[in-house]
Amino acid sequence: VQLQASGGGLVQAGDSLRLSCAGSGRTFSSYNMAWFRQAPGKEREFVAGISRTYPTYYADSVKGRFFISRDNTENTVYLQMNSLKPGDTAIYYCAAVGGSRWQSPDYWGQGTQVTVSS
Protein backbone atom coordinates (compact mmCIF):
# COMPACT_ATOMS: atom_id res chain seq x y z
CA VAL A 1 0.00 0.00 0.00
CA GLN A 2 1.34 3.42 -0.94
CA LEU A 3 -0.01 6.40 0.97
CA GLN A 4 -0.03 10.07 -0.05
CA ALA A 5 -0.99 12.63 2.57
CA SER A 6 -2.12 16.15 1.75
CA GLY A 7 -4.03 19.09 3.18
CA GLY A 8 -1.57 20.58 5.61
CA GLY A 9 -0.86 24.28 5.86
CA LEU A 10 -0.46 27.36 8.02
CA VAL A 11 -3.55 28.36 10.00
CA GLN A 12 -4.41 30.43 13.04
CA ALA A 13 -5.49 29.08 16.39
CA GLY A 14 -9.15 28.15 16.32
CA ASP A 15 -9.18 27.38 12.60
CA SER A 16 -9.94 24.03 10.97
CA LEU A 17 -8.10 21.87 8.46
CA ARG A 18 -8.90 18.60 6.80
CA LEU A 19 -6.09 16.23 5.97
CA SER A 20 -6.47 13.56 3.32
CA CYS A 21 -4.51 10.39 2.76
CA ALA A 22 -4.97 8.59 -0.54
CA GLY A 23 -3.98 4.97 -0.69
CA SER A 24 -3.16 2.81 -3.65
CA GLY A 25 -3.98 -0.82 -4.08
CA ARG A 26 -7.10 -2.92 -3.83
CA THR A 27 -6.31 -3.97 -0.25
CA PHE A 28 -6.85 -0.52 1.30
CA SER A 29 -10.14 -1.54 2.92
CA SER A 30 -8.43 -4.45 4.70
CA TYR A 31 -6.24 -2.12 6.76
CA ASN A 32 -6.87 -0.21 9.91
CA MET A 33 -5.85 3.38 9.16
CA ALA A 34 -4.30 5.91 11.48
CA TRP A 35 -2.86 9.38 11.75
CA PHE A 36 0.27 10.13 13.72
CA ARG A 37 2.12 13.38 14.26
CA GLN A 38 5.61 14.46 15.17
CA ALA A 39 6.35 17.87 16.59
CA PRO A 40 9.87 19.34 16.54
CA GLY A 41 12.03 17.71 19.19
CA LYS A 42 9.34 15.20 20.13
CA GLU A 43 8.64 11.59 19.34
CA ARG A 44 6.01 10.57 16.84
CA GLU A 45 2.66 10.05 18.56
CA PHE A 46 -0.65 8.41 17.71
CA VAL A 47 -3.43 10.90 16.97
CA ALA A 48 -6.41 8.93 15.66
CA GLY A 49 -7.28 5.58 14.17
CA ILE A 50 -10.18 4.01 12.31
CA SER A 51 -10.52 0.28 12.03
CA ARG A 52 -11.58 -1.81 9.06
CA THR A 53 -15.08 -1.94 10.53
CA TYR A 54 -15.11 1.81 11.25
CA PRO A 55 -14.78 2.16 15.07
CA THR A 56 -12.60 5.14 15.82
CA TYR A 57 -9.98 5.89 18.45
CA TYR A 58 -8.39 9.17 19.52
CA ALA A 59 -5.56 10.46 21.62
CA ASP A 60 -6.85 12.32 24.66
CA SER A 61 -5.25 15.52 23.42
CA VAL A 62 -7.49 15.66 20.33
CA LYS A 63 -10.75 14.07 21.52
CA GLY A 64 -13.72 16.21 20.63
CA ARG A 65 -11.68 18.33 18.20
CA PHE A 66 -10.36 15.86 15.60
CA PHE A 67 -12.43 13.36 13.66
CA ILE A 68 -11.14 10.52 11.50
CA SER A 69 -13.13 8.97 8.69
CA ARG A 70 -12.52 6.78 5.69
CA ASP A 71 -13.99 6.25 2.24
CA ASN A 72 -13.05 2.82 0.99
CA THR A 73 -14.55 3.51 -2.43
CA GLU A 74 -11.97 6.28 -2.83
CA ASN A 75 -9.18 4.53 -0.87
CA THR A 76 -8.93 7.65 1.27
CA VAL A 77 -8.77 8.40 4.98
CA TYR A 78 -9.45 11.87 6.35
CA LEU A 79 -8.61 13.76 9.49
CA GLN A 80 -10.89 16.70 10.21
CA MET A 81 -9.12 18.98 12.67
CA ASN A 82 -11.17 21.66 14.42
CA SER A 83 -10.32 24.24 17.06
CA LEU A 84 -6.66 23.94 16.23
CA LYS A 85 -4.11 24.97 18.83
CA PRO A 86 -0.45 25.94 18.52
CA GLY A 87 0.33 22.65 20.27
CA ASP A 88 -1.10 20.80 17.26
CA THR A 89 1.79 22.04 15.13
CA ALA A 90 3.55 19.00 13.73
CA ILE A 91 4.16 16.90 10.68
CA TYR A 92 1.16 14.62 10.28
CA TYR A 93 1.60 11.12 8.87
CA CYS A 94 -1.01 8.64 7.79
CA ALA A 95 -0.38 4.97 8.27
CA ALA A 96 -1.85 1.62 7.35
CA VAL A 97 -1.99 -0.91 10.18
CA GLY A 98 -2.38 -4.54 9.23
CA GLY A 99 -2.30 -5.92 12.76
CA SER A 100 -4.01 -5.01 15.99
CA ARG A 101 -1.43 -2.58 17.39
CA TRP A 102 -1.79 1.03 16.28
CA GLN A 103 1.84 1.63 17.21
CA SER A 104 3.08 -0.85 14.59
CA PRO A 105 1.97 0.35 11.17
CA ASP A 106 2.91 -1.59 8.08
CA TYR A 107 3.03 1.42 5.78
CA TRP A 108 3.60 5.15 6.23
CA GLY A 109 2.72 8.15 4.11
CA GLN A 110 5.24 10.92 3.52
CA GLY A 111 3.82 13.45 5.99
CA THR A 112 2.17 16.83 5.66
CA GLN A 113 3.09 19.89 7.71
CA VAL A 114 0.49 21.56 9.91
CA THR A 115 1.46 24.85 11.54
CA VAL A 116 -0.90 26.64 13.92
CA SER A 117 -0.04 30.20 14.84
CA SER A 118 -1.28 31.86 18.02
DRENVOLUM-605936 format. One record per atom (N, C-alpha, C): atom name; x negated, y negated, z; residue number from 1. Coordinates in Angstrom, 1 decimal, always signed. Layout:
BEGIN
ATOM  a      x      y      z   k
ATOM CA      X      Y      Z NUM
...
//
This chain:
BEGIN
ATOM  a      x      y      z   k
ATOM  N   -0.9   +1.2   +0.0   1
ATOM CA   +0.0   +0.0   +0.0   1
ATOM  C   -0.9   -1.2   +0.0   1
ATOM  N   -0.6   -2.1   -0.9   2
ATOM CA   -1.3   -3.4   -0.9   2
ATOM  C   -0.4   -4.5   -0.5   2
ATOM  N   -0.8   -5.4   +0.4   3
ATOM CA   +0.0   -6.4   +1.0   3
ATOM  C   -0.5   -7.8   +0.6   3
ATOM  N   +0.4   -8.7   +0.3   4
ATOM CA   +0.0  -10.1   -0.1   4
ATOM  C   +0.9  -11.0   +0.8   4
ATOM  N   +0.3  -11.7   +1.7   5
ATOM CA   +1.0  -12.6   +2.6   5
ATOM  C   +1.0  -14.0   +2.0   5
ATOM  N   +2.0  -14.8   +2.2   6
ATOM CA   +2.1  -16.2   +1.8   6
ATOM  C   +3.1  -16.9   +2.7   6
ATOM  N   +3.1  -18.3   +2.5   7
ATOM CA   +4.0  -19.1   +3.2   7
ATOM  C   +3.4  -19.9   +4.3   7
ATOM  N   +2.2  -19.8   +4.6   8
ATOM CA   +1.6  -20.6   +5.6   8
ATOM  C   +1.4  -22.0   +5.2   8
ATOM  N   +1.0  -22.9   +6.2   9
ATOM CA   +0.9  -24.3   +5.9   9
ATOM  C   +0.6  -25.1   +7.1   9
ATOM  N   +0.6  -26.4   +6.9  10
ATOM CA   +0.5  -27.4   +8.0  10
ATOM  C   +1.8  -28.0   +8.3  10
ATOM  N   +2.3  -27.8   +9.6  11
ATOM CA   +3.5  -28.4  +10.0  11
ATOM  C   +3.4  -29.1  +11.3  11
ATOM  N   +4.4  -29.8  +11.7  12
ATOM CA   +4.4  -30.4  +13.0  12
ATOM  C   +5.1  -29.6  +14.1  12
ATOM  N   +4.8  -29.8  +15.3  13
ATOM CA   +5.5  -29.1  +16.4  13
ATOM  C   +7.0  -29.3  +16.3  13
ATOM  N   +7.7  -28.1  +16.4  14
ATOM CA   +9.2  -28.2  +16.3  14
ATOM  C   +9.7  -27.8  +14.9  14
ATOM  N   +8.8  -27.8  +14.0  15
ATOM CA   +9.2  -27.4  +12.6  15
ATOM  C   +9.3  -25.9  +12.5  15
ATOM  N   +9.8  -25.5  +11.3  16
ATOM CA   +9.9  -24.0  +11.0  16
ATOM  C   +9.1  -23.7   +9.7  16
ATOM  N   +8.8  -22.4   +9.6  17
ATOM CA   +8.1  -21.9   +8.5  17
ATOM  C   +8.6  -20.5   +8.3  17
ATOM  N   +8.6  -20.0   +7.0  18
ATOM CA   +8.9  -18.6   +6.8  18
ATOM  C   +7.7  -18.0   +6.0  18
ATOM  N   +7.2  -17.0   +6.6  19
ATOM CA   +6.1  -16.2   +6.0  19
ATOM  C   +6.7  -15.0   +5.2  19
ATOM  N   +6.1  -14.7   +4.1  20
ATOM CA   +6.5  -13.6   +3.3  20
ATOM  C   +5.3  -12.6   +3.1  20
ATOM  N   +5.6  -11.4   +3.0  21
ATOM CA   +4.5  -10.4   +2.8  21
ATOM  C   +5.1   -9.4   +1.7  21
ATOM  N   +4.5   -9.5   +0.5  22
ATOM CA   +5.0   -8.6   -0.5  22
ATOM  C   +4.1   -7.4   -0.6  22
ATOM  N   +4.7   -6.2   -0.6  23
ATOM CA   +4.0   -5.0   -0.7  23
ATOM  C   +4.1   -4.3   -2.0  23
ATOM  N   +3.1   -3.6   -2.4  24
ATOM CA   +3.2   -2.8   -3.7  24
ATOM  C   +3.4   -1.3   -3.3  24
ATOM  N   +3.8   -0.6   -4.3  25
ATOM CA   +4.0   +0.8   -4.1  25
ATOM  C   +5.4   +1.2   -3.7  25
ATOM  N   +5.8   +2.4   -4.1  26
ATOM CA   +7.1   +2.9   -3.8  26
ATOM  C   +7.3   +3.4   -2.4  26
ATOM  N   +6.2   +3.5   -1.6  27
ATOM CA   +6.3   +4.0   -0.2  27
ATOM  C   +6.5   +2.9   +0.8  27
ATOM  N   +6.7   +1.6   +0.4  28
ATOM CA   +6.9   +0.5   +1.3  28
ATOM  C   +7.9   +0.8   +2.4  28
ATOM  N   +9.0   +1.3   +2.0  29
ATOM CA  +10.1   +1.5   +2.9  29
ATOM  C   +9.8   +2.6   +4.0  29
ATOM  N   +8.8   +3.4   +3.8  30
ATOM CA   +8.4   +4.4   +4.7  30
ATOM  C   +7.5   +3.9   +5.8  30
ATOM  N   +7.1   +2.7   +5.8  31
ATOM CA   +6.2   +2.1   +6.8  31
ATOM  C   +7.0   +1.2   +7.7  31
ATOM  N   +6.6   +1.3   +9.0  32
ATOM CA   +6.9   +0.2   +9.9  32
ATOM  C   +6.0   -1.0   +9.5  32
ATOM  N   +6.6   -2.2   +9.6  33
ATOM CA   +5.9   -3.4   +9.2  33
ATOM  C   +5.7   -4.3  +10.3  33
ATOM  N   +4.6   -5.0  +10.3  34
ATOM CA   +4.3   -5.9  +11.5  34
ATOM  C   +3.6   -7.2  +11.0  34
ATOM  N   +3.7   -8.2  +11.9  35
ATOM CA   +2.9   -9.4  +11.8  35
ATOM  C   +1.9   -9.5  +13.0  35
ATOM  N   +0.7   -9.8  +12.7  36
ATOM CA   -0.3  -10.1  +13.7  36
ATOM  C   -0.8  -11.5  +13.5  36
ATOM  N   -1.5  -12.1  +14.5  37
ATOM CA   -2.1  -13.4  +14.3  37
ATOM  C   -3.4  -13.4  +15.0  37
ATOM  N   -4.3  -14.3  +14.5  38
ATOM CA   -5.6  -14.5  +15.2  38
ATOM  C   -5.9  -15.9  +15.2  38
ATOM  N   -6.0  -16.5  +16.4  39
ATOM CA   -6.4  -17.9  +16.6  39
ATOM  C   -7.9  -18.0  +16.7  39
ATOM  N   -8.4  -19.2  +16.5  40
ATOM CA   -9.9  -19.3  +16.5  40
ATOM  C  -10.4  -19.0  +17.9  40
ATOM  N  -11.4  -18.1  +17.9  41
ATOM CA  -12.0  -17.7  +19.2  41
ATOM  C  -11.3  -16.7  +20.0  41
ATOM  N  -10.2  -16.2  +19.4  42
ATOM CA   -9.3  -15.2  +20.1  42
ATOM  C   -9.2  -13.9  +19.3  42
ATOM  N   -8.8  -12.9  +20.0  43
ATOM CA   -8.6  -11.6  +19.3  43
ATOM  C   -7.3  -11.6  +18.6  43
ATOM  N   -7.2  -10.7  +17.6  44
ATOM CA   -6.0  -10.6  +16.8  44
ATOM  C   -4.9  -10.0  +17.8  44
ATOM  N   -3.7  -10.5  +17.7  45
ATOM CA   -2.7  -10.1  +18.6  45
ATOM  C   -1.4   -9.7  +17.8  45
ATOM  N   -0.6   -8.8  +18.3  46
ATOM CA   +0.6   -8.4  +17.7  46
ATOM  C   +1.7   -9.5  +17.9  46
ATOM  N   +2.4   -9.9  +16.9  47
ATOM CA   +3.4  -10.9  +17.0  47
ATOM  C   +4.8  -10.3  +16.9  47
ATOM  N   +5.1   -9.5  +15.9  48
ATOM CA   +6.4   -8.9  +15.7  48
ATOM  C   +6.3   -7.7  +14.8  48
ATOM  N   +7.3   -6.8  +15.0  49
ATOM CA   +7.3   -5.6  +14.2  49
ATOM  C   +8.7   -5.2  +13.8  49
ATOM  N   +8.9   -4.5  +12.7  50
ATOM CA  +10.2   -4.0  +12.3  50
ATOM  C  +10.0   -2.6  +11.8  50
ATOM  N  +10.7   -1.7  +12.4  51
ATOM CA  +10.5   -0.3  +12.0  51
ATOM  C  +11.2   +0.1  +10.7  51
ATOM  N  +11.0   +1.3  +10.3  52
ATOM CA  +11.6   +1.8   +9.1  52
ATOM  C  +13.1   +1.7   +9.1  52
ATOM  N  +13.6   +1.9  +10.3  53
ATOM CA  +15.1   +1.9  +10.5  53
ATOM  C  +15.6   +0.6  +11.1  53
ATOM  N  +14.8   -0.4  +11.0  54
ATOM CA  +15.1   -1.8  +11.2  54
ATOM  C  +15.1   -2.3  +12.7  54
ATOM  N  +15.0   -1.5  +13.8  55
ATOM CA  +14.8   -2.2  +15.1  55
ATOM  C  +13.6   -3.1  +15.1  55
ATOM  N  +13.7   -4.1  +15.8  56
ATOM CA  +12.6   -5.1  +15.8  56
ATOM  C  +12.0   -5.3  +17.2  56
ATOM  N  +10.7   -5.7  +17.2  57
ATOM CA  +10.0   -5.9  +18.5  57
ATOM  C   +9.2   -7.2  +18.4  57
ATOM  N   +9.0   -7.9  +19.5  58
ATOM CA   +8.4   -9.2  +19.5  58
ATOM  C   +7.5   -9.3  +20.7  58
ATOM  N   +6.4  -10.0  +20.5  59
ATOM CA   +5.6  -10.5  +21.6  59
ATOM  C   +6.4  -11.5  +22.5  59
ATOM  N   +6.1  -11.4  +23.8  60
ATOM CA   +6.9  -12.3  +24.7  60
ATOM  C   +6.7  -13.8  +24.3  60
ATOM  N   +5.5  -14.1  +23.7  61
ATOM CA   +5.3  -15.5  +23.4  61
ATOM  C   +6.1  -16.1  +22.3  61
ATOM  N   +6.7  -15.2  +21.5  62
ATOM CA   +7.5  -15.7  +20.3  62
ATOM  C   +9.0  -15.3  +20.4  62
ATOM  N   +9.4  -14.5  +21.4  63
ATOM CA  +10.7  -14.1  +21.5  63
ATOM  C  +11.7  -15.3  +21.5  63
ATOM  N  +12.7  -15.1  +20.7  64
ATOM CA  +13.7  -16.2  +20.6  64
ATOM  C  +13.4  -17.3  +19.7  64
ATOM  N  +12.1  -17.3  +19.2  65
ATOM CA  +11.7  -18.3  +18.2  65
ATOM  C  +11.3  -17.7  +16.8  65
ATOM  N  +10.8  -16.5  +16.8  66
ATOM CA  +10.4  -15.9  +15.6  66
ATOM  C  +11.3  -14.7  +15.3  66
ATOM  N  +11.5  -14.4  +14.0  67
ATOM CA  +12.4  -13.4  +13.7  67
ATOM  C  +11.8  -12.6  +12.4  67
ATOM  N  +11.7  -11.3  +12.6  68
ATOM CA  +11.1  -10.5  +11.5  68
ATOM  C  +12.3   -9.8  +10.8  68
ATOM  N  +12.1   -9.7   +9.5  69
ATOM CA  +13.1   -9.0   +8.7  69
ATOM  C  +12.4   -8.3   +7.5  69
ATOM  N  +13.1   -7.4   +6.9  70
ATOM CA  +12.5   -6.8   +5.7  70
ATOM  C  +13.6   -6.6   +4.6  70
ATOM  N  +13.1   -6.6   +3.4  71
ATOM CA  +14.0   -6.3   +2.2  71
ATOM  C  +13.3   -5.2   +1.5  71
ATOM  N  +13.7   -3.9   +1.7  72
ATOM CA  +13.0   -2.8   +1.0  72
ATOM  C  +13.3   -2.8   -0.5  72
ATOM  N  +14.3   -3.4   -1.0  73
ATOM CA  +14.5   -3.5   -2.4  73
ATOM  C  +13.5   -4.4   -3.1  73
ATOM  N  +13.0   -5.4   -2.3  74
ATOM CA  +12.0   -6.3   -2.8  74
ATOM  C  +10.6   -6.0   -2.3  74
ATOM  N  +10.5   -4.9   -1.5  75
ATOM CA   +9.2   -4.5   -0.9  75
ATOM  C   +8.6   -5.7   -0.1  75
ATOM  N   +9.4   -6.4   +0.6  76
ATOM CA   +8.9   -7.6   +1.3  76
ATOM  C   +9.3   -7.7   +2.7  76
ATOM  N   +8.5   -8.2   +3.6  77
ATOM CA   +8.8   -8.4   +5.0  77
ATOM  C   +8.6   -9.9   +5.2  77
ATOM  N   +9.5  -10.4   +6.1  78
ATOM CA   +9.5  -11.9   +6.3  78
ATOM  C   +9.2  -12.1   +7.8  78
ATOM  N   +8.7  -13.3   +8.1  79
ATOM CA   +8.6  -13.8   +9.5  79
ATOM  C   +9.1  -15.2   +9.5  79
ATOM  N  +10.3  -15.4  +10.0  80
ATOM CA  +10.9  -16.7  +10.2  80
ATOM  C  +10.4  -17.3  +11.5  80
ATOM  N   +9.7  -18.4  +11.5  81
ATOM CA   +9.1  -19.0  +12.7  81
ATOM  C   +9.8  -20.3  +12.9  81
ATOM  N  +10.5  -20.4  +14.0  82
ATOM CA  +11.2  -21.7  +14.4  82
ATOM  C  +10.5  -22.3  +15.7  82
ATOM  N  +10.8  -23.5  +15.9  83
ATOM CA  +10.3  -24.2  +17.1  83
ATOM  C   +8.8  -24.0  +17.2  83
ATOM  N   +8.1  -24.2  +16.2  84
ATOM CA   +6.7  -23.9  +16.2  84
ATOM  C   +5.9  -24.8  +17.2  84
ATOM  N   +4.9  -24.3  +17.8  85
ATOM CA   +4.1  -25.0  +18.8  85
ATOM  C   +2.7  -25.0  +18.4  85
ATOM  N   +1.9  -25.9  +18.9  86
ATOM CA   +0.5  -25.9  +18.5  86
ATOM  C   -0.2  -24.6  +18.9  86
ATOM  N   +0.2  -23.9  +19.9  87
ATOM CA   -0.3  -22.6  +20.3  87
ATOM  C   +0.0  -21.5  +19.3  87
ATOM  N   +0.8  -21.8  +18.3  88
ATOM CA   +1.1  -20.8  +17.3  88
ATOM  C   +0.1  -20.9  +16.1  88
ATOM  N   -0.8  -21.9  +16.2  89
ATOM CA   -1.8  -22.0  +15.1  89
ATOM  C   -2.7  -20.8  +15.1  89
ATOM  N   -2.8  -20.2  +13.9  90
ATOM CA   -3.6  -19.0  +13.7  90
ATOM  C   -3.5  -18.6  +12.3  90
ATOM  N   -4.3  -17.6  +12.0  91
ATOM CA   -4.2  -16.9  +10.7  91
ATOM  C   -3.2  -15.7  +10.9  91
ATOM  N   -2.2  -15.6  +10.1  92
ATOM CA   -1.2  -14.6  +10.3  92
ATOM  C   -1.4  -13.5   +9.2  92
ATOM  N   -1.4  -12.3   +9.7  93
ATOM CA   -1.6  -11.1   +8.9  93
ATOM  C   -0.4  -10.2   +8.9  93
ATOM  N   +0.0   -9.7   +7.8  94
ATOM CA   +1.0   -8.6   +7.8  94
ATOM  C   +0.3   -7.3   +7.7  94
ATOM  N   +1.0   -6.3   +8.2  95
ATOM CA   +0.4   -5.0   +8.3  95
ATOM  C   +1.4   -3.9   +8.1  95
ATOM  N   +1.0   -2.8   +7.5  96
ATOM CA   +1.9   -1.6   +7.4  96
ATOM  C   +1.4   -0.5   +8.3  96
ATOM  N   +2.3   +0.0   +9.1  97
ATOM CA   +2.0   +0.9  +10.2  97
ATOM  C   +2.6   +2.2   +9.9  97
ATOM  N   +1.8   +3.2   +9.6  98
ATOM CA   +2.4   +4.5   +9.2  98
ATOM  C   +2.7   +5.4  +10.4  98
ATOM  N   +2.1   +5.1  +11.5  99
ATOM CA   +2.3   +5.9  +12.8  99
ATOM  C   +3.2   +5.2  +13.7  99
ATOM  N   +3.1   +5.6  +15.0 100
ATOM CA   +4.0   +5.0  +16.0 100
ATOM  C   +3.4   +3.9  +16.8 100
ATOM  N   +2.1   +3.6  +16.6 101
ATOM CA   +1.4   +2.6  +17.4 101
ATOM  C   +1.3   +1.3  +16.6 101
ATOM  N   +1.9   +0.2  +17.0 102
ATOM CA   +1.8   -1.0  +16.3 102
ATOM  C   +0.3   -1.5  +16.2 102
ATOM  N   -0.5   -1.1  +17.2 103
ATOM CA   -1.8   -1.6  +17.2 103
ATOM  C   -2.8   -0.9  +16.3 103
ATOM  N   -2.2   +0.1  +15.5 104
ATOM CA   -3.1   +0.8  +14.6 104
ATOM  C   -2.5   +0.9  +13.2 104
ATOM  N   -2.5   -0.3  +12.5 105
ATOM CA   -2.0   -0.3  +11.2 105
ATOM  C   -2.8   +0.5  +10.2 105
ATOM  N   -2.2   +0.9   +9.1 106
ATOM CA   -2.9   +1.6   +8.1 106
ATOM  C   -3.4   +0.6   +7.0 106
ATOM  N   -2.7   -0.5   +6.8 107
ATOM CA   -3.0   -1.4   +5.8 107
ATOM  C   -2.8   -2.8   +6.3 107
ATOM  N   -3.7   -3.7   +5.8 108
ATOM CA   -3.6   -5.2   +6.2 108
ATOM  C   -3.5   -6.0   +5.0 108
ATOM  N   -2.7   -7.1   +5.1 109
ATOM CA   -2.7   -8.1   +4.1 109
ATOM  C   -3.9   -9.1   +4.3 109
ATOM  N   -4.1  -10.1   +3.5 110
ATOM CA   -5.2  -10.9   +3.5 110
ATOM  C   -5.1  -12.1   +4.5 110
ATOM  N   -4.0  -12.4   +5.0 111
ATOM CA   -3.8  -13.5   +6.0 111
ATOM  C   -3.4  -14.8   +5.3 111
ATOM  N   -2.6  -15.5   +6.1 112
ATOM CA   -2.2  -16.8   +5.7 112
ATOM  C   -2.3  -17.8   +6.9 112
ATOM  N   -2.8  -19.0   +6.6 113
ATOM CA   -3.1  -19.9   +7.7 113
ATOM  C   -1.8  -20.7   +8.1 113
ATOM  N   -1.6  -20.7   +9.4 114
ATOM CA   -0.5  -21.6   +9.9 114
ATOM  C   -1.1  -22.5  +10.9 114
ATOM  N   -0.9  -23.8  +10.7 115
ATOM CA   -1.5  -24.8  +11.5 115
ATOM  C   -0.3  -25.7  +12.0 115
ATOM  N   -0.2  -25.8  +13.3 116
ATOM CA   +0.9  -26.6  +13.9 116
ATOM  C   +0.3  -27.8  +14.7 116
ATOM  N   +0.6  -29.0  +14.2 117
ATOM CA   +0.0  -30.2  +14.8 117
ATOM  C   +1.0  -30.7  +15.9 117
ATOM  N   +0.4  -31.4  +16.9 118
ATOM CA   +1.3  -31.9  +18.0 118
ATOM  C   +1.8  -33.3  +17.7 118
//
